Amino acid sequence: MRHGDKVKKLGRKKAHRLALLRNLCRSLFIFEKITTTLPKAKEARKFAERLIEFAKKNTLSAKRHIYRFIPDHKLVKIICDEIAPKFSGRQGGYTRIFRLGKRLGDGAEMAILELTEKSEPGVIDDRRKLIERRFLPKEAEKVKKEKKPRKEKHKKEVKEKEVPKQAKESVKKTRREKKQVVKQKKREKKQKKDRKKKK
């Protein structure tokens, strides 16, 4: 019997459980709303609210602490500069849970976990693109360099080089013609040998 057991194991070992909670929090900070099972939502809520408390301080040590759990520099910057300032007037209750009822199949209770202060849909979409692509679509156009026109000199030089006549003839010859040429050469060699013998 485990008295005072505060850790919900979620059917996983420590490393797997920690990875799960990190991924849930990462998705929560990107999309500001996630759907998962009720026990996972309750555990992720604790994790997320603790990180927002650190983000409100917006110090270097606080950012480093958040980076330990969410190893993504751009997302850490978003949490500290965009999400945390919205909760400056609150002393808790940064997230809320809505129950959705039981899931078909295994009957697990589902829930929506979301931040109480939300951004506009366009901002969330840009944030997702920033995290996935590592830059915003507008910035991508600036980063792309204009392609310089290729020099045509090399192409002209290649075209000007003519294939020798013998090579062209060899390409055109069929198999029968090649055999005939080989037979003629053999005949010529025999004739030369016969002439030498007669001499």
Buried (B, 14 or more C-beta within 10 A) or exposed (E): EEEEEEEEEBEEEEEEBEEBBBEBBBBBBBBBBBEBBBBBBBBBBEBBBBBBBBBBEEEEEBBEBBBEBBEBEEBBEBBBEBBBEBBEEEEEEBBEBEEEEEEEEEEBEBBBBBBEBEBEEEEBEBBEBBBEEEEEEEEEEEEEEEEEEEEEEEEEEEEEEEEEEEEEEEEEEEEEEEEEEEEEEEEEEEEEEEEEEEE
